Amino acid sequence: MSEFFESIKQGLNEAIEYEGVNLPNVKARRAKAGTPFRIAPLYIHNSDEIKEIRIQQNMTQRIFAEALGVSVKTVEAWEAGTNSPSGVASRMLELLKQDNSLFEKYSIVAKAGE
């Protein structure tokens, strides 16, 4: 137990130290001062928003899941509020919210007969 505690303590101390000093054995990326990029924080979509985005796409949970590249169980969990999308899924949902035609525009989906 003591060895485990010491390992956690060392990691926390390194994290604290890294904030002030760049340690040689710690790899991290940071935007340099003057970088022309500002990355927006990930938006946390609630279950109602996710369902609304899906309905605006006029899709079932199955079709929506396939278009996003996730499982139907994942979409069900998002809409039930038992799980939340993160990373790429959050970004994609935000893009769909801003541009309802995104799936069609980039040929991710096509309406039947097209």
N, CA, C and O atoms as a printed pandas DataFrame, in Angstrom:
     atom_number atom_name residue_name chain_id  residue_number  x_coord  y_coord  z_coord
0              1         N          MET        A               1    0.829   -1.193    0.000
1              2        CA          MET        A               1    0.000    0.000    0.000
2              3         C          MET        A               1    0.869    1.251    0.000
3              4         O          MET        A               1    0.553    2.228   -0.679
4              5         N          SER        A               2    1.956    1.225    0.754
5              6        CA          SER        A               2    2.846    2.373    0.838
6              7         C          SER        A               2    3.473    2.684   -0.516
7              8         O          SER        A               2    3.612    3.851   -0.881
8              9         N          GLU        A               3    3.855    1.642   -1.265
9             10        CA          GLU        A               3    4.460    1.830   -2.581
10            11         C          GLU        A               3    3.449    2.476   -3.540
11            12         O          GLU        A               3    3.802    3.356   -4.325
12            13         N          PHE        A               4    2.199    2.031   -3.465
13            14        CA          PHE        A               4    1.135    2.586   -4.293
14            15         C          PHE        A               4    0.918    4.059   -3.958
15            16         O          PHE        A               4    0.810    4.895   -4.855
16            17         N          PHE        A               5    0.857    4.370   -2.682
17            18        CA          PHE        A               5    0.678    5.757   -2.238
18            19         C          PHE        A               5    1.831    6.629   -2.727
19            20         O          PHE        A               5    1.605    7.738   -3.210
20            21         N          GLU        A               6    3.044    6.145   -2.608
21            22        CA          GLU        A               6    4.223    6.905   -3.035
22            23         C          GLU        A               6    4.192    7.170   -4.538
23            24         O          GLU        A               6    4.604    8.236   -4.996
24            25         N          SER        A               7    3.705    6.201   -5.297
25            26        CA          SER        A               7    3.606    6.363   -6.742
26            27         C          SER        A               7    2.613    7.470   -7.097
27            28         O          SER        A               7    2.888    8.314   -7.951
28            29         N          ILE        A               8    1.469    7.458   -6.441
29            30        CA          ILE        A               8    0.461    8.507   -6.670
30            31         C          ILE        A               8    0.999    9.860   -6.233
31            32         O          ILE        A               8    0.829   10.857   -6.935
32            33         N          LYS        A               9    1.641    9.897   -5.086
33            34        CA          LYS        A               9    2.202   11.142   -4.564
34            35         C          LYS        A               9    3.238   11.713   -5.527
35            36         O          LYS        A               9    3.252   12.916   -5.787
36            37         N          GLN        A              10    4.098   10.857   -6.051
37            38        CA          GLN        A              10    5.124   11.307   -6.996
38            39         C          GLN        A              10    4.471   11.885   -8.248
39            40         O          GLN        A              10    4.892   12.930   -8.744
40            41         N          GLY        A              11    3.441   11.205   -8.762
41            42        CA          GLY        A              11    2.751   11.697   -9.952
42            43         C          GLY        A              11    2.105   13.052   -9.725
43            44         O          GLY        A              11    2.187   13.936  -10.578
44            45         N          LEU        A              12    1.470   13.214   -8.591
45            46        CA          LEU        A              12    0.843   14.497   -8.269
46            47         C          LEU        A              12    1.880   15.602   -8.102
47            48         O          LEU        A              12    1.683   16.724   -8.569
48            49         N          ASN        A              13    2.975   15.282   -7.441
49            50        CA          ASN        A              13    4.042   16.274   -7.277
50            51         C          ASN        A              13    4.637   16.681   -8.625
51            52         O          ASN        A              13    4.948   17.853   -8.838
52            53         N          GLU        A              14    4.795   15.715   -9.536
53            54        CA          GLU        A              14    5.305   16.038  -10.866
54            55         C          GLU        A              14    4.329   16.927  -11.627
55            56         O          GLU        A              14    4.739   17.856  -12.323
56            57         N          ALA        A              15    3.033   16.637  -11.491
57            58        CA          ALA        A              15    2.021   17.465  -12.163
58            59         C          ALA        A              15    2.050   18.892  -11.638
59            60         O          ALA        A              15    1.964   19.847  -12.410
60            61         N          ILE        A              16    2.171   19.032  -10.336
61            62        CA          ILE        A              16    2.232   20.361   -9.723
62            63         C          ILE        A              16    3.504   21.080  -10.169
63            64         O          ILE        A              16    3.473   22.260  -10.520
64            65         N          GLU        A              17    4.610   20.362  -10.153
65            66        CA          GLU        A              17    5.887   20.953  -10.553
66            67         C          GLU        A              17    5.876   21.334  -12.031
67            68         O          GLU        A              17    6.431   22.363  -12.416
68            69         N          TYR        A              18    5.246   20.505  -12.852
69            70        CA          TYR        A              18    5.224   20.772  -14.288
70            71         C          TYR        A              18    4.513   22.078  -14.602
71            72         O          TYR        A              18    4.877   22.771  -15.552
72            73         N          GLU        A              19    3.528   22.410  -13.834
73            74        CA          GLU        A              19    2.814   23.669  -14.059
74            75         C          GLU        A              19    3.749   24.866  -13.942
75            76         O          GLU        A              19    3.512   25.904  -14.560
76            77         N          GLY        A              20    4.788   24.729  -13.169
77            78        CA          GLY        A              20    5.724   25.831  -13.009
78            79         C          GLY        A              20    7.029   25.633  -13.757
79            80         O          GLY        A              20    7.658   26.607  -14.171
80            81         N          VAL        A              21    7.444   24.390  -13.936
81            82        CA          VAL        A              21    8.732   24.075  -14.547
82            83         C          VAL        A              21    8.546   22.906  -15.504
83            84         O          VAL        A              21    7.806   21.970  -15.202
84            85         N          ASN        A              22    9.203   22.953  -16.642
85            86        CA          ASN        A              22    9.118   21.883  -17.615
86            87         C          ASN        A              22   10.068   20.759  -17.223
87            88         O          ASN        A              22   11.286   20.929  -17.284
88            89         N          LEU        A              23    9.527   19.612  -16.821
89            90        CA          LEU        A              23   10.347   18.473  -16.429
90            91         C          LEU        A              23   10.855   17.747  -17.671
91            92         O          LEU        A              23   10.117   17.642  -18.651
92            93         N          PRO        A              24   12.081   17.247  -17.665
93            94        CA          PRO        A              24   12.653   16.609  -18.850
94            95         C          PRO        A              24   11.954   15.314  -19.267
95            96         O          PRO        A              24   11.938   15.000  -20.457
96            97         N          ASN        A              25   11.385   14.564  -18.353
97            98        CA          ASN        A              25   10.785   13.274  -18.680
98            99         C          ASN        A              25    9.263   13.341  -18.877
99           100         O          ASN        A              25    8.617   12.304  -19.023
100          101         N          VAL        A              26    8.699   14.528  -18.881
101          102        CA          VAL        A              26    7.256   14.680  -19.044
102          103         C          VAL        A              26    6.989   15.252  -20.427
103          104         O          VAL        A              26    7.501   16.312  -20.787
104          105         N          LYS        A              27    6.164   14.518  -21.212
105          106        CA          LYS        A              27    5.829   14.982  -22.550
106          107         C          LYS        A              27    4.454   15.638  -22.515
107          108         O          LYS        A              27    3.491   15.055  -22.018
108          109         N          ALA        A              28    4.373   16.830  -23.035
109          110        CA          ALA        A              28    3.094   17.543  -23.097
110          111         C          ALA        A              28    3.155   18.533  -24.242
111          112         O          ALA        A              28    4.229   18.975  -24.651
112          113         N          ARG        A              29    1.993   18.868  -24.745
113          114        CA          ARG        A              29    1.915   19.875  -25.798
114          115         C          ARG        A              29    1.152   21.062  -25.270
115          116         O          ARG        A              29    0.128   20.916  -24.602
116          117         N          ARG        A              30    1.647   22.211  -25.570
117          118        CA          ARG        A              30    0.972   23.445  -25.185
118          119         C          ARG        A              30    1.013   24.390  -26.371
119          120         O          ARG        A              30    1.972   24.397  -27.142
120          121         N          ALA        A              31   -0.024   25.176  -26.507
121          122        CA          ALA        A              31   -0.023   26.185  -27.563
122          123         C          ALA        A              31    0.982   27.256  -27.172
123          124         O          ALA        A              31    1.000   27.719  -26.031
124          125         N          LYS        A              32    1.805   27.639  -28.114
125          126        CA          LYS        A              32    2.790   28.671  -27.835
126          127         C          LYS        A              32    2.116   30.029  -27.849
127          128         O          LYS        A              32    1.103   30.226  -28.520
128          129         N          ALA        A              33    2.683   30.958  -27.107
129          130        CA          ALA        A              33    2.169   32.322  -27.107
130          131         C          ALA        A              33    2.195   32.851  -28.531
131          132         O          ALA        A              33    3.177   32.658  -29.247
132          133         N          GLY        A              34    1.144   33.504  -28.939
133          134        CA          GLY        A              34    1.079   34.063  -30.278
134          135         C          GLY        A              34    0.535   33.086  -31.314
135          136         O          GLY        A              34    0.428   33.434  -32.490
136          137         N          THR        A              35    0.184   31.855  -30.892
137          138        CA          THR        A              35   -0.392   30.892  -31.818
138          139         C          THR        A              35   -1.722   31.432  -32.323
139          140         O          THR        A              35   -2.509   31.963  -31.539
140          141         N          PRO        A              36   -1.987   31.305  -33.636
141          142        CA          PRO        A              36   -3.221   31.865  -34.187
142          143         C          PRO        A              36   -4.470   31.035  -33.887
143          144         O          PRO        A              36   -5.551   31.367  -34.375
144          145         N          PHE        A              37   -4.349   29.963  -33.094
145          146        CA          PHE        A              37   -5.491   29.099  -32.812
146          147         C          PHE        A              37   -6.037   29.298  -31.414
147          148         O          PHE        A              37   -5.291   29.467  -30.449
148          149         N          ARG        A              38   -7.340   29.273  -31.330
149          150        CA          ARG        A              38   -8.037   29.224  -30.046
150          151         C          ARG        A              38   -9.016   28.089  -30.168
151          152         O          ARG        A              38   -9.899   28.125  -31.024
152          153         N          ILE        A              39   -8.886   27.099  -29.348
153          154        CA          ILE        A              39   -9.745   25.921  -29.428
154          155         C          ILE        A              39  -10.917   26.098  -28.468
155          156         O          ILE        A              39  -10.738   26.299  -27.267
156          157         N          ALA        A              40  -12.111   26.019  -29.028
157          158        CA          ALA        A              40  -13.318   26.158  -28.216
158          159         C          ALA        A              40  -13.447   24.949  -27.297
159          160         O          ALA        A              40  -13.103   23.833  -27.687
160          161         N          PRO        A              41  -13.934   25.161  -26.099
161          162        CA          PRO        A              41  -14.129   24.023  -25.191
162          163         C          PRO        A              41  -15.215   23.100  -25.736
163          164         O          PRO        A              41  -16.087   23.532  -26.490
164          165         N          LEU        A              42  -15.156   21.837  -25.353
165          166        CA          LEU        A              42  -16.192   20.896  -25.759
166          167         C          LEU        A              42  -17.506   21.277  -25.099
167          168         O          LEU        A              42  -17.557   21.535  -23.896
168          169         N          TYR        A              43  -18.550   21.310  -25.881
169          170        CA          TYR        A              43  -19.878   21.606  -25.354
170          171         C          TYR        A              43  -20.468   20.312  -24.807
171          172         O          TYR        A              43  -20.387   19.270  -25.458
172          173         N          ILE        A              44  -21.049   20.370  -23.638
173          174        CA          ILE        A              44  -21.686   19.202  -23.036
174          175         C          ILE        A              44  -23.161   19.211  -23.428
175          176         O          ILE        A              44  -23.928   20.048  -22.951
176          177         N          HIS        A              45  -23.555   18.289  -24.288
177          178        CA          HIS        A              45  -24.940   18.192  -24.750
178          179         C          HIS        A              45  -25.752   17.380  -23.756
179          180         O          HIS        A              45  -25.320   16.315  -23.314
180          181         N          ASN        A              46  -26.932   17.886  -23.403
181          182        CA          ASN        A              46  -27.786   17.083  -22.535
182          183         C          ASN        A              46  -28.651   16.167  -23.390
183          184         O          ASN        A              46  -28.681   16.294  -24.614
184          185         N          SER        A              47  -29.349   15.250  -22.743
185          186        CA          SER        A              47  -30.110   14.229  -23.466
186          187         C          SER        A              47  -31.177   14.833  -24.379
187          188         O          SER        A              47  -31.388   14.342  -25.488
188          189         N          ASP        A              48  -31.844   15.879  -23.931
189          190        CA          ASP        A              48  -32.880   16.512  -24.749
190          191         C          ASP        A              48  -32.289   17.157  -26.000
191          192         O          ASP        A              48  -32.880   17.083  -27.077
192          193         N          GLU        A              49  -31.126   17.785  -25.859
193          194        CA          GLU        A              49  -30.470   18.413  -27.017
194          195         C          GLU        A              49  -30.059   17.371  -28.052
195          196         O          GLU        A              49  -30.201   17.586  -29.255
196          197         N          ILE        A              50  -29.553   16.253  -27.576
197          198        CA          ILE        A              50  -29.116   15.195  -28.491
198          199         C          ILE        A              50  -30.310   14.646  -29.262
199          200         O          ILE        A              50  -30.240   14.448  -30.475
200          201         N          LYS        A              51  -31.405   14.403  -28.549
201          202        CA          LYS        A              51  -32.610   13.898  -29.210
202          203         C          LYS        A              51  -33.131   14.922  -30.217
203          204         O          LYS        A              51  -33.562   14.558  -31.311
204          205         N          GLU        A              52  -33.090   16.196  -29.847
205          206        CA          GLU        A              52  -33.548   17.257  -30.748
206          207         C          GLU        A              52  -32.696   17.304  -32.024
207          208         O          GLU        A              52  -33.231   17.458  -33.122
208          209         N          ILE        A              53  -31.388   17.173  -31.881
209          210        CA          ILE        A              53  -30.496   17.160  -33.046
210          211         C          ILE        A              53  -30.846   15.971  -33.943
211          212         O          ILE        A              53  -30.914   16.113  -35.164
212          213         N          ARG        A              54  -31.067   14.804  -33.342
213          214        CA          ARG        A              54  -31.411   13.606  -34.118
214          215         C          ARG        A              54  -32.741   13.787  -34.843
215          216         O          ARG        A              54  -32.866   13.432  -36.015
216          217         N          ILE        A              55  -33.729   14.336  -34.150
217          218        CA          ILE        A              55  -35.048   14.545  -34.752
218          219         C          ILE        A              55  -34.964   15.568  -35.886
219          220         O          ILE        A              55  -35.636   15.411  -36.905
220          221         N          GLN        A              56  -34.148   16.612  -35.722
221          222        CA          GLN        A              56  -33.968   17.591  -36.792
222          223         C          GLN        A              56  -33.359   16.940  -38.031
223          224         O          GLN        A              56  -33.587   17.391  -39.153
224          225         N          GLN        A              57  -32.588   15.881  -37.821
225          226        CA          GLN        A              57  -32.021   15.137  -38.945
226          227         C          GLN        A              57  -33.050   14.181  -39.547
227          228         O          GLN        A              57  -32.807   13.574  -40.590
228          229         N          ASN        A              58  -34.207   14.051  -38.879
229          230        CA          ASN        A              58  -35.278   13.149  -39.320
230          231         C          ASN        A              58  -34.770   11.709  -39.391
231          232         O          ASN        A              58  -35.012   10.990  -40.360
232          233         N          MET        A              59  -34.053   11.310  -38.327
233          234        CA          MET        A              59  -33.437    9.983  -38.294
234          235         C          MET        A              59  -33.894    9.196  -37.085
235          236         O          MET        A              59  -34.197    9.754  -36.030
236          237         N          THR        A              60  -33.936    7.875  -37.264
237          238        CA          THR        A              60  -34.141    6.984  -36.129
238          239         C          THR        A              60  -32.821    6.929  -35.353
239          240         O          THR        A              60  -31.785    7.393  -35.829
240          241         N          GLN        A              61  -32.881    6.360  -34.166
241          242        CA          GLN        A              61  -31.649    6.205  -33.391
242          243         C          GLN        A              61  -30.646    5.337  -34.146
243          244         O          GLN        A              61  -29.443    5.597  -34.102
244          245         N          ARG        A              62  -31.134    4.310  -34.836
245          246        CA          ARG        A              62  -30.246    3.406  -35.570
246          247         C          ARG        A              62  -29.529    4.135  -36.702
247          248         O          ARG        A              62  -28.314    4.004  -36.848
248          249         N          ILE        A              63  -30.263    4.897  -37.500
249          250        CA          ILE        A              63  -29.653    5.616  -38.621
250          251         C          ILE        A              63  -28.698    6.694  -38.111
251          252         O          ILE        A              63  -27.612    6.881  -38.660
252          253         N          PHE        A              64  -29.111    7.399  -37.057
253          254        CA          PHE        A              64  -28.270    8.446  -36.460
254          255         C          PHE        A              64  -26.962    7.842  -35.958
255          256         O          PHE        A              64  -25.888    8.406  -36.168
256          257         N          ALA        A              65  -27.059    6.689  -35.292
257          258        CA          ALA        A              65  -25.871    6.006  -34.776
258          259         C          ALA        A              65  -24.938    5.617  -35.920
259          260         O          ALA        A              65  -23.727    5.815  -35.829
260          261         N          GLU        A              66  -25.494    5.071  -36.985
261          262        CA          GLU        A              66  -24.666    4.678  -38.128
262          263         C          GLU        A              66  -23.986    5.893  -38.755
263          264         O          GLU        A              66  -22.811    5.831  -39.119
264          265         N          ALA        A              67  -24.719    6.988  -38.879
265          266        CA          ALA        A              67  -24.143    8.205  -39.470
266          267         C          ALA        A              67  -23.010    8.764  -38.618
267          268         O          ALA        A              67  -22.026    9.280  -39.148
268          269         N          LEU        A              68  -23.149    8.661  -37.305
269          270        CA          LEU        A              68  -22.110    9.160  -36.398
270          271         C          LEU        A              68  -20.977    8.160  -36.197
271          272         O          LEU        A              68  -19.903    8.523  -35.717
272          273         N          GLY        A              69  -21.213    6.902  -36.563
273          274        CA          GLY        A              69  -20.185    5.884  -36.364
274          275         C          GLY        A              69  -20.123    5.363  -34.947
275          276         O          GLY        A              69  -19.062    4.966  -34.467
276          277         N          VAL        A              70  -21.277    5.364  -34.271
277          278        CA          VAL        A              70  -21.356    4.836  -32.910
278          279         C          VAL        A              70  -22.441    3.763  -32.882
279          280         O          VAL        A              70  -23.164    3.585  -33.863
280          281         N          SER        A              71  -22.556    3.061  -31.784
281          282        CA          SER        A              71  -23.581    2.023  -31.674
282          283         C          SER        A              71  -24.937    2.635  -31.317
283          284         O          SER        A              71  -25.026    3.749  -30.801
284          285         N          VAL        A              72  -25.979    1.871  -31.610
285          286        CA          VAL        A              72  -27.337    2.293  -31.244
286          287         C          VAL        A              72  -27.426    2.428  -29.722
287          288         O          VAL        A              72  -28.064    3.349  -29.211
288          289         N          LYS        A              73  -26.788    1.512  -29.008
289          290        CA          LYS        A              73  -26.781    1.563  -27.526
290          291         C          LYS        A              73  -26.183    2.874  -27.036
291          292         O          LYS        A              73  -26.630    3.423  -26.030
292          293         N          THR        A              74  -25.183    3.375  -27.736
293          294        CA          THR        A              74  -24.549    4.648  -27.361
294          295         C          THR        A              74  -25.546    5.790  -27.496
295          296         O          THR        A              74  -25.688    6.601  -26.581
296          297         N          VAL        A              75  -26.243    5.860  -28.638
297          298        CA          VAL        A              75  -27.238    6.921  -28.847
298          299         C          VAL        A              75  -28.356    6.786  -27.826
299          300         O          VAL        A              75  -28.822    7.788  -27.283
300          301         N          GLU        A              76  -28.789    5.571  -27.561
301          302        CA          GLU        A              76  -29.833    5.349  -26.550
302          303         C          GLU        A              76  -29.382    5.875  -25.190
303          304         O          GLU        A              76  -30.154    6.530  -24.490
304          305         N          ALA        A              77  -28.136    5.591  -24.817
305          306        CA          ALA        A              77  -27.610    6.045  -23.528
306          307         C          ALA        A              77  -27.512    7.563  -23.474
307          308         O          ALA        A              77  -27.805    8.168  -22.443
308          309         N          TRP        A              78  -27.100    8.183  -24.582
309          310        CA          TRP        A              78  -27.037    9.650  -24.624
310          311         C          TRP        A              78  -28.418   10.246  -24.405
311          312         O          TRP        A              78  -28.588   11.170  -23.609
312          313         N          GLU        A              79  -29.407    9.706  -25.121
313          314        CA          GLU        A              79  -30.762   10.254  -25.049
314          315         C          GLU        A              79  -31.450    9.939  -23.724
315          316         O          GLU        A              79  -32.356   10.660  -23.305
316          317         N          ALA        A              80  -31.024    8.871  -23.069
317          318        CA          ALA        A              80  -31.568    8.535  -21.754
318          319         C          ALA        A              80  -30.870    9.315  -20.641
319          320         O          ALA        A              80  -31.336    9.340  -19.502
320          321         N          GLY        A              81  -29.756    9.945  -20.979
321          322        CA          GLY        A              81  -29.004   10.702  -19.982
322          323         C          GLY        A              81  -28.109    9.848  -19.115
323          324         O          GLY        A              81  -27.589   10.332  -18.110
324          325         N          THR        A              82  -27.912    8.574  -19.479
325          326        CA          THR        A              82  -27.038    7.704  -18.684
326          327         C          THR        A              82  -25.584    7.794  -19.119
327          328         O          THR        A              82  -24.690    7.317  -18.420
328          329         N          ASN        A              83  -25.350    8.404  -20.269
329          330        CA          ASN        A              83  -23.994    8.602  -20.763
330          331         C          ASN        A              83  -23.977    9.888  -21.573
331          332         O          ASN        A              83  -25.016   10.323  -22.071
332          333         N          SER        A              84  -22.824   10.490  -21.705
333          334        CA          SER        A              84  -22.696   11.727  -22.478
334          335         C          SER        A              84  -21.635   11.572  -23.546
335          336         O          SER        A              84  -20.605   10.936  -23.320
336          337         N          PRO        A              85  -21.885   12.156  -24.716
337          338        CA          PRO        A              85  -20.857   12.091  -25.751
338          339         C          PRO        A              85  -19.646   12.925  -25.355
339          340         O          PRO        A              85  -19.767   13.937  -24.664
340          341         N          SER        A              86  -18.489   12.485  -25.803
341          342        CA          SER        A              86  -17.281   13.252  -25.526
342          343         C          SER        A              86  -16.439   13.298  -26.786
343          344         O          SER        A              86  -16.724   12.595  -27.755
344          345         N          GLY        A              87  -15.427   14.107  -26.777
345          346        CA          GLY        A              87  -14.488   14.164  -27.886
346          347         C          GLY        A              87  -15.129   14.450  -29.223
347          348         O          GLY        A              87  -15.896   15.400  -29.377
348          349         N          VAL        A              88  -14.800   13.611  -30.187
349          350        CA          VAL        A              88  -15.243   13.808  -31.561
350          351         C          VAL        A              88  -16.766   13.825  -31.658
351          352         O          VAL        A              88  -17.322   14.620  -32.415
352          353         N          ALA        A              89  -17.447   12.966  -30.908
353          354        CA          ALA        A              89  -18.910   12.922  -30.961
354          355         C          ALA        A              89  -19.509   14.257  -30.523
355          356         O          ALA        A              89  -20.471   14.726  -31.131
356          357         N          SER        A              90  -18.962   14.869  -29.490
357          358        CA          SER        A              90  -19.452   16.181  -29.045
358          359         C          SER        A              90  -19.243   17.240  -30.111
359          360         O          SER        A              90  -20.126   18.060  -30.363
360          361         N          ARG        A              91  -18.072   17.222  -30.736
361          362        CA          ARG        A              91  -17.798   18.186  -31.802
362          363         C          ARG        A              91  -18.767   17.989  -32.967
363          364         O          ARG        A              91  -19.292   18.957  -33.516
364          365         N          MET        A              92  -19.000   16.722  -33.343
365          366        CA          MET        A              92  -19.896   16.443  -34.463
366          367         C          MET        A              92  -21.321   16.882  -34.141
367          368         O          MET        A              92  -21.997   17.448  -35.000
368          369         N          LEU        A              93  -21.781   16.635  -32.934
369          370        CA          LEU        A              93  -23.124   17.070  -32.548
370          371         C          LEU        A              93  -23.243   18.589  -32.611
371          372         O          LEU        A              93  -24.267   19.121  -33.040
372          373         N          GLU        A              94  -22.206   19.273  -32.187
373          374        CA          GLU        A              94  -22.228   20.738  -32.238
374          375         C          GLU        A              94  -22.272   21.227  -33.684
375          376         O          GLU        A              94  -22.985   22.180  -33.999
376          377         N          LEU        A              95  -21.515   20.578  -34.557
377          378        CA          LEU        A              95  -21.544   20.943  -35.973
378          379         C          LEU        A              95  -22.918   20.682  -36.587
379          380         O          LEU        A              95  -23.408   21.491  -37.375
380          381         N          LEU        A              96  -23.543   19.555  -36.230
381          382        CA          LEU        A              96  -24.890   19.247  -36.727
382          383         C          LEU        A              96  -25.919   20.253  -36.224
383          384         O          LEU        A              96  -26.866   20.601  -36.929
384          385         N          LYS        A              97  -25.718   20.705  -35.012
385          386        CA          LYS        A              97  -26.615   21.715  -34.437
386          387         C          LYS        A              97  -26.513   23.023  -35.227
387          388         O          LYS        A              97  -27.512   23.714  -35.424
388          389         N          GLN        A              98  -25.308   23.355  -35.673
389          390        CA          GLN        A              98  -25.077   24.595  -36.412
390          391         C          GLN        A              98  -25.442   24.466  -37.889
391          392         O          GLN        A              98  -25.848   25.446  -38.514
392          393         N          ASP        A              99  -25.301   23.261  -38.453
393          394        CA          ASP        A              99  -25.570   23.056  -39.881
394          395         C          ASP        A              99  -26.346   21.754  -40.047
395          396         O          ASP        A              99  -25.772   20.666  -40.057
396          397         N          ASN        A             100  -27.646   21.889  -40.174
397          398        CA          ASN        A             100  -28.541   20.747  -40.261
398          399         C          ASN        A             100  -28.296   19.889  -41.508
399          400         O          ASN        A             100  -28.724   18.736  -41.551
400          401         N          SER        A             101  -27.626   20.427  -42.505
401          402        CA          SER        A             101  -27.405   19.683  -43.754
402          403         C          SER        A             101  -26.022   19.035  -43.815
403          404         O          SER        A             101  -25.625   18.540  -44.870
404          405         N          LEU        A             102  -25.301   19.029  -42.730
405          406        CA          LEU        A             102  -23.920   18.546  -42.708
406          407         C          LEU        A             102  -23.771   17.120  -43.230
407          408         O          LEU        A             102  -22.884   16.856  -44.042
408          409         N          PHE        A             103  -24.615   16.203  -42.784
409          410        CA          PHE        A             103  -24.523   14.812  -43.229
410          411         C          PHE        A             103  -24.683   14.699  -44.745
411          412         O          PHE        A             103  -23.944   13.967  -45.403
412          413         N          GLU        A             104  -25.645   15.423  -45.284
413          414        CA          GLU        A             104  -25.874   15.363  -46.730
414          415         C          GLU        A             104  -24.787   16.117  -47.493
415          416         O          GLU        A             104  -24.321   15.659  -48.537
416          417         N          LYS        A             105  -24.392   17.260  -46.973
417          418        CA          LYS        A             105  -23.383   18.088  -47.635
418          419         C          LYS        A             105  -22.084   17.321  -47.866
419          420         O          LYS        A             105  -21.436   17.490  -48.899
420          421         N          TYR        A             106  -21.708   16.486  -46.914
421          422        CA          TYR        A             106  -20.459   15.748  -47.013
422          423         C          TYR        A             106  -20.674   14.277  -47.364
423          424         O          TYR        A             106  -19.801   13.441  -47.129
424          425         N          SER        A             107  -21.829   13.972  -47.923
425          426        CA          SER        A             107  -22.179   12.632  -48.420
426          427         C          SER        A             107  -22.030   11.541  -47.366
427          428         O          SER        A             107  -21.665   10.408  -47.680
428          429         N          ILE        A             108  -22.313   11.889  -46.123
429          430        CA          ILE        A             108  -22.322   10.881  -45.060
430          431         C          ILE        A             108  -23.612   10.074  -45.166
431          432         O          ILE        A             108  -23.621    8.864  -44.937
432          433         N          VAL        A             109  -24.692   10.754  -45.513
433          434        CA          VAL        A             109  -25.970   10.105  -45.779
434          435         C          VAL        A             109  -26.555   10.688  -47.052
435          436         O          VAL        A             109  -26.256   11.821  -47.429
436          437         N          ALA        A             110  -27.378    9.914  -47.697
437          438        CA          ALA        A             110  -28.117   10.390  -48.865
438          439         C          ALA        A             110  -29.538    9.871  -48.715
439          440         O          ALA        A             110  -29.754    8.748  -48.261
440          441         N          LYS        A             111  -30.482   10.677  -49.092
441          442        CA          LYS        A             111  -31.869   10.247  -49.007
442          443         C          LYS        A             111  -32.098    9.138  -50.015
443          444         O          LYS        A             111  -31.488    9.112  -51.084
444          445         N          ALA        A             112  -32.994    8.216  -49.655
445          446        CA          ALA        A             112  -33.304    7.079  -50.543
446          447         C          ALA        A             112  -33.692    7.587  -51.922
447          448         O          ALA        A             112  -34.451    8.548  -52.046
448          449         N          GLY        A             113  -33.174    6.946  -52.950
449          450        CA          GLY        A             113  -33.487    7.317  -54.320
450          451         C          GLY        A             113  -32.534    8.333  -54.904
451          452         O          GLY        A             113  -32.650    8.680  -56.079
452          453         N          GLU        A             114  -31.597    8.818  -54.116
453          454        CA          GLU        A             114  -30.631    9.818  -54.633
454          455         C          GLU        A             114  -29.321    9.157  -54.976
455          456         O          GLU        A             114  -28.389    9.827  -55.422
